[in-house]
Structures are given as structure tokens and as C-alpha cells.
Amino acid sequence: MTKKPEDRSPNEKASKEDAATGYHLGSVDTLISVEDVVREVEKMSSDVSKDDVAALAHNDPFLRIDNLKAGYGKMEILHDFNLQVGRGQSLCLIGPNGAGKSTILHSIYGFTNIFSGDITIDNEGNKQNITSLSPNEKLKKAGIAYILQDKSVFPGMTVEENLWMGGFLMDKPDDAKEAAEKVLAKYNRLAARRNNPAGILSGGERRLLEISRALIMEPDILLVDEPSIGLEPRFIDMVFEILDDLQNAEGKTIIMVEQNAKKGLEFADVGYVLVSGELAMVGSGEELLQDPEVGRLFLGG
């Protein structure tokens, strides 16, 4: 007969069977707090230079961040932060809670206060400083789309109407409808539900709708915040297959934040480890996956 947890002795409670879940995936024998993770990452932090960042973008960045200081209100979250990603590359940001990962996406898209530094796009030699552009300008003029975390669909609207909303900055409503038809032709799963309220979709279907809605304006850069959040494993695989197709078949540049560090690094060309608003480590996704300290702190072993 299996004992209930409350009936077990202290030694039994600490047994392998009841090992605490790791920071992201896998199983470990000792629970590690976010504060401990921060301290451990700070210990293993290396001096990441701009040359290191540039090399991972093959010294040909499409989107570039230089010496960025940014945050909310008067609070500075990012401290002299640097980032470079090449056209058609994918970059995954990992790190403990509060490291500044989502703040990077928010800063690129125009949701933070930027105290100093620059965000630029180099489109085949045509450099554009986008630091002070509004979110609408980032989408329409710079080709940057932000895919929010889960629950950003309009549940009372149909799938088709949600897609039309993705083209709210287009000059003519018919242009948005035409773009929506192209997306529906690509994703049969959504086409079959085009007249259904978005609120009845499964978690995976809602995530597909959120991604698809961001494609209506035909962006070059996708900022993806927690693509796997709240999804069952089969839907997580589906979402990453869609992102892989967007990168490798359509040439989209993808910058993502992903708490499922293993899945994110398996997907991404480049990985950054953040702590306290600064870069602690950089490398290819494969290099970071193979790093034992990254594995211990973020991959559950």
C-alpha cells in the first residue's frame, strides 16, 4: 500500500520517488530556489564581449542592440545590454525569473522606457535606428511583430475575425482579409474553424491563432514570448514545428523567451543566458545544451 505524503517519515519524503521538480525540466533531488539559481549563474558568468555576440550573428546582424539601458518607470532592468541576431536566425533567451528576458522583447517592441543605447535594423545595408519608434511603427515600418504570451486572442470573435485584427494597421480592410486568406490556406487546422469563436479552441489551436495573427502584416522579425506556456507536450511540439517552418521556409528572424529551456535551446541557433539584466553566457543552442552548468540549473540535470 502506498503511503500518503503526509504519512511518510522525513527520510521517505526525501526519497528519489518524491524528488523535487527541477527549475525547468527533469527531476532533481534538491529543490533550488530562484535566488540560488541567480547566485549560481552569477558565479559561472563569463565576460561576454560584443565580439562574442557579433560572432554568433556571423558578424552580419539584422537586428542589433547596443549598450541598452531600459526598464519600467524609473527602474532600470537592462544594464548596457548587447544583442545581435542575423537575418533568418533564431535566438532563445533563458535565465531565472526576473533576469530581464521579457524586458528585452518589450524594449525591442517599444513597451519600456529606454534610458540610453540603440536598437537598429540593417536591411541589406539600409540601417534604421528604431529605438524610439512606437509599437505600431515597429510593426508597420520595421516589420517587427510581437507574439504575446497565451490568452491574447479575442474569445468572442471568430477565428477569421481574430486574423483580421492582425491587419488593423493596414490601409484597407480588404487587405487584411486577403492576408487572412493566405494564412488560412497555410494552416488547415484554423481554416476548418474559421467561423468558430476563438474561445472554443484548444490551447494549441489558440497558440497557432496567435502566431498566425502576427503573420498578417508579413513581418520579418518575430518576438515570441513563452511559446510553450500552458500547453500539453503534443501542442508544444506542434508550435515549435510551426516556428521552425517560419524560420527555415519563410526566412523569419525569431527572438524568443522560453522557460522550457531545453526545448528553446534545441530549437534556436543561438542562446543567451541572462542574470540580473545582463548577459552571463552566450553560445550556440547546442553549446549551451551541452554545458553541464546550464544543464544543472535550467535543464533539470
N, C-alpha and C positions, 0 to 999 in steps of 0.2 A: 504494500500500500504506500502510495506517495504521500509524504508529509506536506502539509501546507507550509509556506514560507515562514509564517509566524510561529510554527511549532518546531522549527529546526533549531539546533544548537548554533552558537556563533561560528563554530568551525564548519558545520554543514552549510550555513548560509554563505560562507565564503568559498564553497566548493566550485570546481570547474563548471558544474552544471548550471550554476547561477551567476557565472561571470558577467560583469557589467558590460554593457554595450560600449564600443569604442567611440571616439569623437565623431566619426562619420560612418564607417562600415566595419564589419568584422566583429570579433569578440576579444576582449582583453580581461585580465584577471583583476586589474585595479582601475577604478574609475579615476579619470583625470579631469580636473576642472578646467574651465576656460582660462582662469588665471594661471594655472600651471602650464597650460599649453603656450600662453603668451610668454611666460618666463623661459620655457624650453626653446621656443622659436627664436627669442632674442639671443639665447646662448649660441645657437647654431648659425645666426645671421652672419653673412659674409658682406664685405664691402662691394655692393653691386654698382658698377660704373656705367656711365652712359654708353661706353663701348660695348659692354656686355649686353645691354638692352638692344643696341643697334645691330649687333651681330646676329641676334635671334630673328631680326626682321630682315636679314640678309643685306643690311646697310641700305635698304631701299624702302623706307617707311611710307605707308599710305596714310595712316593716322599717327600723329606724334603728340606726346605731351612732354613739355619741358619745364622742370622746376616748379611744378604746380603746388600752390598752397591754396586749399579750398576747404569749405565746411559749411556750417549752417549758423545763421545769425552771426555772432562774433566768434563762435567756436571753430578753431582750425582743426580739421580732421586729417587732411593730407599735408605732408610736410616735404616740400621740394621733391615732389613725386615725378618720376620719369616713366614713360611708356612708349614703345614703338611696335607697330604691327604692320606687316606688309599686305599689299592687296591680295585678297584671296586666302589669307592666313586665318587661323583660329587661335585665340588666346584665352586661357582659362585662369581666373583669379581665385586663389584659395587662401585660407587663413582662418584664425579664430574669429568668433563673433566680436564685432567692434573694431576689426582691423582696418576698415575703410574700403572694403571691396565694393559695396553698392555705391558708396560715395564717389568712386571713380566713374561708374556708369552715369550717376547723376550729374557729375561735373562735365562729362563729355556732352551730355544732352542739354545742359543748361538749368539744372534744378538746384544748384548750390550757389553760395557766394564764393567767388574766386578773388582771392586777395592778391595773388601775383602768379606769374607763369603764363604759358601759352599752350593752346591746343590748335594744331594745324593739320590740314589735309593737303597732301601733294598728289594732285591728279594729273599724272603724266607731265610733270614739270610745271603745272599750274598750281602754285602754292596759295592756299587760302587760310587766313587766320580766322578761326571760328569761335575763339574764346568767348566773345561777348554776344554771340548770336542767341536769339531766343529759341526755345524748343521747336516752335513752329518753323523758324528759319533753318534750324538744324535739319529738320525733316525735308522741307521743300527745296532749300538751296544747297545743302551739303550732302543730302542723300543718306542721312543717319536716322534709323528707326529704333525705337526703344520698345522691347517686348517685356512688359511688366510681369511681376510675379502673378501667380494664379489668382483667379476671381476678378479679372478685369473685363470680362465680356458683359454685354448688356443682356441680362437673362430674359427680359420681357420681349426683346426684339428677336426676329428670326435670324437664322444663320446668315442668310443673304443680306439682311439689313445691317447686321454687325459688320460684314465685309464692306458695305457701302460707307460705313462710318470711318473706315480706314482711309477713305479718299476725301475726307472733309476739307482738305486744303486745295483740292483740285478746282480748276476754274469752272468746270461744268459738271453737274451731277451725272450726266451721261458718261463722262469719262470714268467716274468711279464705278459705275455699273459695268462698263466694258472691262475694266481691270478685274472686277469681281468675277466676271465670267471666265477670264483666263485662269484665275486661281481655282475656281470650281472645276474647270476642265482638268486641272492638275491633280486635285485631291477628290477622288470619287466618294470618299467617306463623308466629306462635307456636302458634296453635290446631292447625295441621297437624302440629306437632311436640310436642304436649303430653305424649306418653308416651315421647318420646326422651330419653336422657341429655343434659343440658346440655353435656357435654363434646364432643359431636359437632357442635355448632352452629358456623356460620361466625362470623367476627369481628363482622360486622354484626348477626347474629341474637343473639349474646351481649350486645351493647350494648343491643339492643332489650329483651332479657330483664331486664337490669339496670335500665333505665328503668321497665319495666312493673312490676317487683317493688316499686319505690319508690312506685308509684301505689296499691298495695293499701290503705294506710292513708288514702287520699284527702287528701293533704297540700295545703296552699295554696301553700307555698314549696318550690321545688326547688333544691337546691345541687348543681351539676353540675360535676364535676372532670374536665377534659380529655375531653369527649365524642367527639372525633375521634381520640384516641390509638390508634395501631396499626391504623387502618382504611384500606382501599382507598378511593379517591375516590368510587366509586359508593355505598359504605356511609356515607361521611361525609355525602353529600347526603341519604341516607335518614334518618339520625339527626337532622339539622337540620330536616328536614321534620316529623319526629315532635315535636320540641321546639316548632316553630312552631305546630303544631296544639294542643299542650298550653297554650301561652300564649294564642293568639288564639281558639281554640274553647272551651277549658275554663277560661280565666282564671287559669292558674297564673302565679305570680311566679317568675322564673328568675334566679338569680345563678350565673354560670359562670366558671370559669377555662379559658382556651383558648390553647394555644401556637400554633395556627393562627390568628394574629391577624386575618388578612383575613376568614376565614370567620366568626370570632366577632363582629367588628365589623359585618359585613354583616347578621348576624342580630339583633344587640342594639339596643335602643332607646338605651341609654346605655353609654358606655365609660369605664373608668378606666385610666390608665397609672400603674403603681406603680414605685417605685425605693426600695430600702433601707427597706422598711416604711412608706413614706409616699406620699401622693398627689403625683404630678408633674404630671398633666394630667387634666382631665375634659371631657367633651363628649358630644354625641350620637354614636352609632356612625358615622353618616355624616360628621360633622365630623372625627372622628379619622381616618377613612379618607382624607379629602381633605387632611389635614395633611401637608406634604411631609417633615417630620422624622420623624413617626410612620411614614410610608411607607418612608423610608430605613432606619430602624432595625429595623422589625418586619415590613414587608411586602415586603422584598426589592427595594426600589427607591423 
